[in-house]
Amino acid sequence: MRLLFACGFVAIASLAIWVAYAVSQESRADQWKQVNDAMSKGLPRTATEKLEPIIAAAKKDEAWPEAVRAVHTAFDLDSSEAEAVVYGGTGR
């Protein structure tokens, strides 16, 4: 009986962890959509602001590839702003 209870508990805990992970992935997908929308509208500061929670959540979840992607995107956006100031125009 204890074995059955332990197996049930492990199954429920695993399911809860999987659901929490899936929900966090969906919300990050929505956040990336907001970043892409801001970038397509030529709003690099807004896009950078939208990246901050993505970076924080990815670091917390140890989702290193996504954290690197977000940081790289933020650096790319900052360089676009710098180019616009130095060379004139709107950047990239």
MDAnalysis code that builds the backbone (N, CA, C; Angstrom):
import MDAnalysis as mda
import numpy as np

u = mda.Universe.empty(276, n_residues=92, atom_resindex=np.repeat(np.arange(92), 3), trajectory=True)
u.add_TopologyAttr("name", ["N", "CA", "C"] * 92)
u.add_TopologyAttr("resid", np.arange(1, 93))
u.add_TopologyAttr("resname", ["MET", "ARG", "LEU", "LEU", "PHE", "ALA", "CYS", "GLY", "PHE", "VAL", "ALA", "ILE", "ALA", "SER", "LEU", "ALA", "ILE", "TRP", "VAL", "ALA", "TYR", "ALA", "VAL", "SER", "GLN", "GLU", "SER", "ARG", "ALA", "ASP", "GLN", "TRP", "LYS", "GLN", "VAL", "ASN", "ASP", "ALA", "MET", "SER", "LYS", "GLY", "LEU", "PRO", "ARG", "THR", "ALA", "THR", "GLU", "LYS", "LEU", "GLU", "PRO", "ILE", "ILE", "ALA", "ALA", "ALA", "LYS", "LYS", "ASP", "GLU", "ALA", "TRP", "PRO", "GLU", "ALA", "VAL", "ARG", "ALA", "VAL", "HIS", "THR", "ALA", "PHE", "ASP", "LEU", "ASP", "SER", "SER", "GLU", "ALA", "GLU", "ALA", "VAL", "VAL", "TYR", "GLY", "GLY", "THR", "GLY", "ARG"])
u.atoms.positions = np.array([
    [0.822, -1.198, 0.000],
    [0.000, 0.000, 0.000],
    [0.867, 1.264, 0.000],
    [1.945, 1.243, 0.798],
    [2.834, 2.400, 0.838],
    [3.500, 2.631, -0.513],
    [3.852, 1.563, -1.195],
    [4.482, 1.676, -2.506],
    [3.535, 2.334, -3.503],
    [2.277, 1.933, -3.458],
    [1.272, 2.521, -4.346],
    [1.108, 4.011, -4.046],
    [1.087, 4.359, -2.775],
    [0.969, 5.762, -2.374],
    [2.187, 6.554, -2.847],
    [3.380, 6.007, -2.658],
    [4.610, 6.690, -3.069],
    [4.641, 6.895, -4.577],
    [4.256, 5.880, -5.333],
    [4.228, 6.006, -6.796],
    [3.228, 7.064, -7.237],
    [2.083, 7.095, -6.594],
    [1.071, 8.102, -6.911],
    [1.556, 9.505, -6.604],
    [2.234, 9.648, -5.462],
    [2.769, 10.947, -5.078],
    [3.818, 11.426, -6.078],
    [4.714, 10.537, -6.481],
    [5.753, 10.888, -7.446],
    [5.121, 11.279, -8.783],
    [4.104, 10.556, -9.203],
    [3.436, 10.859, -10.466],
    [2.771, 12.232, -10.415],
    [2.109, 12.539, -9.319],
    [1.432, 13.833, -9.185],
    [2.452, 14.963, -9.116],
    [3.541, 14.766, -8.379],
    [4.578, 15.797, -8.289],
    [5.216, 16.034, -9.654],
    [5.475, 14.966, -10.387],
    [6.056, 15.106, -11.720],
    [5.123, 15.863, -12.653],
    [3.852, 15.561, -12.585],
    [2.864, 16.247, -13.409],
    [2.811, 17.732, -13.064],
    [2.853, 18.054, -11.772],
    [2.806, 19.460, -11.351],
    [4.025, 20.216, -11.862],
    [5.191, 19.599, -11.793],
    [6.406, 20.246, -12.287],
    [6.312, 20.454, -13.798],
    [5.835, 19.454, -14.510],
    [5.717, 19.564, -15.960],
    [4.747, 20.677, -16.346],
    [3.612, 20.767, -15.655],
    [2.621, 21.814, -15.946],
    [3.216, 23.190, -15.680],
    [3.929, 23.345, -14.562],
    [4.550, 24.638, -14.247],
    [5.568, 25.021, -15.323],
    [6.334, 24.062, -15.786],
    [7.320, 24.325, -16.837],
    [6.622, 24.735, -18.129],
    [5.558, 24.028, -18.500],
    [4.839, 24.335, -19.737],
    [4.227, 25.726, -19.682],
    [3.673, 26.098, -18.538],
    [3.069, 27.423, -18.397],
    [4.133, 28.500, -18.511],
    [5.303, 28.279, -17.891],
    [6.358, 29.293, -17.982],
    [6.858, 29.428, -19.411],
    [6.904, 28.342, -20.155],
    [7.338, 28.404, -21.549],
    [6.338, 29.181, -22.399],
    [5.056, 28.980, -22.138],
    [4.044, 29.721, -22.898],
    [4.156, 31.212, -22.616],
    [4.332, 31.577, -21.351],
    [4.393, 32.999, -21.048],
    [5.641, 33.624, -21.651],
    [6.752, 32.873, -21.689],
    [7.948, 33.409, -22.324],
    [7.766, 33.528, -23.827],
    [7.024, 32.617, -24.415],
    [6.739, 32.727, -25.851],
    [5.950, 34.007, -26.120],
    [5.010, 34.314, -25.242],
    [4.260, 35.564, -25.376],
    [5.169, 36.775, -25.194],
    [6.114, 36.673, -24.249],
    [7.048, 37.774, -24.030],
    [7.949, 37.981, -25.253],
    [8.404, 36.888, -25.859],
    [9.227, 37.011, -27.065],
    [8.429, 37.645, -28.202],
    [7.133, 37.335, -28.274],
    [6.292, 37.944, -29.303],
    [6.242, 39.461, -29.098],
    [6.140, 39.891, -27.846],
    [6.129, 41.328, -27.559],
    [7.457, 41.973, -27.951],
    [8.563, 41.272, -27.700],
    [9.875, 41.788, -28.099],
    [9.939, 41.934, -29.614],
    [9.520, 40.894, -30.315],
    [9.560, 40.933, -31.784],
    [8.647, 42.010, -32.346],
    [7.478, 42.192, -31.724],
    [6.569, 43.256, -32.168],
    [7.215, 44.627, -32.003],
    [7.862, 44.851, -30.856],
    [8.521, 46.136, -30.610],
    [9.661, 46.347, -31.602],
    [10.417, 45.294, -31.886],
    [11.518, 45.411, -32.845],
    [10.992, 45.731, -34.237],
    [9.897, 45.092, -34.636],
    [9.359, 45.344, -35.980],
    [8.776, 46.756, -36.110],
    [8.382, 47.347, -34.976],
    [7.868, 48.715, -34.989],
    [8.978, 49.750, -34.831],
    [10.231, 49.265, -34.723],
    [11.353, 50.183, -34.571],
    [11.431, 50.803, -33.190],
    [11.088, 50.030, -32.166],
    [11.108, 50.513, -30.781],
    [12.135, 49.721, -29.964],
    [13.432, 50.011, -30.157],
    [14.454, 49.213, -29.488],
    [14.440, 49.328, -27.965],
    [14.121, 50.494, -27.437],
    [14.075, 50.636, -25.971],
    [12.954, 49.801, -25.383],
    [11.808, 49.807, -26.031],
    [10.686, 48.986, -25.566],
    [11.049, 47.516, -25.635],
    [11.672, 47.114, -26.730],
    [12.076, 45.719, -26.873],
    [13.063, 45.324, -25.783],
    [14.008, 46.210, -25.485],
    [14.991, 45.935, -24.434],
    [14.301, 45.799, -23.078],
    [13.327, 46.655, -22.805],
    [12.577, 46.561, -21.545],
    [11.829, 45.230, -21.457],
    [11.297, 44.773, -22.585],
    [10.564, 43.502, -22.603],
    [11.504, 42.308, -22.422],
    [12.782, 42.498, -22.763],
    [13.757, 41.409, -22.627],
    [14.185, 41.184, -21.180],
    [14.126, 42.208, -20.356],
    [14.619, 42.093, -18.980],
    [13.948, 40.965, -18.200],
    [12.604, 40.844, -18.216],
    [12.009, 39.725, -17.476],
    [12.301, 38.358, -18.098],
    [12.515, 38.328, -19.409],
    [12.872, 37.069, -20.067],
    [14.239, 36.617, -19.571],
    [15.176, 37.552, -19.512],
    [16.524, 37.228, -19.047],
    [16.476, 36.740, -17.604],
    [15.760, 37.448, -16.758],
    [15.677, 37.068, -15.340],
    [15.056, 35.679, -15.166],
    [13.974, 35.413, -15.881],
    [13.298, 34.109, -15.749],
    [14.156, 32.982, -16.315],
    [14.828, 33.243, -17.425],
    [15.672, 32.216, -18.020],
    [16.845, 31.879, -17.101],
    [17.420, 32.890, -16.468],
    [18.510, 32.638, -15.526],
    [18.002, 31.858, -14.312],
    [16.834, 32.241, -13.828],
    [16.259, 31.552, -12.665],
    [15.989, 30.082, -12.979],
    [15.485, 29.820, -14.180],
    [15.165, 28.441, -14.591],
    [16.379, 27.703, -15.149],
    [17.511, 28.402, -15.198],
    [18.742, 27.848, -15.775],
    [18.534, 27.407, -17.225],
    [17.726, 28.183, -17.945],
    [17.504, 27.971, -19.372],
    [18.553, 28.798, -20.107],
    [19.800, 28.326, -20.055],
    [20.935, 29.107, -20.531],
    [20.870, 29.475, -22.003],
    [20.454, 28.588, -22.901],
    [20.377, 29.016, -24.312],
    [19.420, 30.198, -24.516],
    [18.298, 30.174, -23.810],
    [17.352, 31.284, -23.945],
    [17.908, 32.554, -23.303],
    [18.604, 32.416, -22.189],
    [19.214, 33.579, -21.539],
    [20.247, 34.217, -22.468],
    [21.075, 33.391, -23.098],
    [22.087, 33.911, -24.026],
    [21.412, 34.589, -25.210],
    [20.366, 33.981, -25.726],
    [19.644, 34.581, -26.866],
    [19.089, 35.955, -26.477],
    [18.500, 36.045, -25.286],
    [17.905, 37.303, -24.848],
    [18.973, 38.369, -24.620],
    [20.085, 37.992, -23.990],
    [21.162, 38.953, -23.758],
    [21.756, 39.407, -25.087],
    [21.955, 38.475, -25.989],
    [22.495, 38.824, -27.312],
    [21.546, 39.785, -28.032],
    [20.259, 39.523, -27.958],
    [19.279, 40.404, -28.598],
    [19.331, 41.795, -27.971],
    [19.462, 41.847, -26.639],
    [19.539, 43.144, -25.957],
    [20.783, 43.917, -26.394],
    [21.931, 43.229, -26.479],
    [23.150, 43.894, -26.951],
    [22.988, 44.371, -28.384],
    [22.349, 43.564, -29.218],
    [22.128, 43.940, -30.611],
    [21.249, 45.187, -30.689],
    [20.221, 45.250, -29.851],
    [19.348, 46.426, -29.841],
    [20.099, 47.660, -29.362],
    [20.935, 47.495, -28.348],
    [21.714, 48.636, -27.858],
    [22.678, 49.134, -28.913],
    [23.282, 48.212, -29.657],
    [24.211, 48.644, -30.704],
    [23.464, 49.354, -31.825],
    [22.219, 48.970, -32.087],
    [21.420, 49.664, -33.099],
    [21.200, 51.115, -32.701],
    [20.894, 51.332, -31.418],
    [20.694, 52.697, -30.939],
    [21.988, 53.498, -31.035],
    [23.100, 52.877, -30.677],
    [24.386, 53.570, -30.729],
    [24.732, 53.945, -32.164],
    [24.498, 53.043, -33.108],
    [24.777, 53.342, -34.512],
    [23.916, 54.493, -35.006],
    [22.666, 54.541, -34.562],
    [21.777, 55.618, -34.992],
    [22.293, 56.963, -34.494],
    [22.818, 56.983, -33.278],
    [23.324, 58.237, -32.729],
    [24.603, 58.644, -33.441],
    [25.515, 57.689, -33.657],
    [26.809, 57.994, -34.246],
    [26.684, 58.329, -35.724],
    [25.933, 57.500, -36.451],
    [25.872, 57.642, -37.917],
    [24.620, 58.354, -38.410],
    [23.685, 58.652, -37.546],
    [22.432, 59.252, -37.956],
    [21.480, 58.197, -38.501],
    [20.251, 58.521, -38.678],
    [19.282, 57.548, -39.180],
    [18.643, 56.775, -38.048],
    [18.185, 55.595, -38.375],
    [17.423, 54.801, -37.405],
    [18.161, 53.546, -36.956],
    [19.434, 53.406, -37.273],
    [20.145, 52.186, -36.904],
    [19.895, 51.138, -37.962],
    [19.833, 49.896, -37.550],
    [19.682, 48.782, -38.503],
    [18.290, 48.648, -39.021],
])
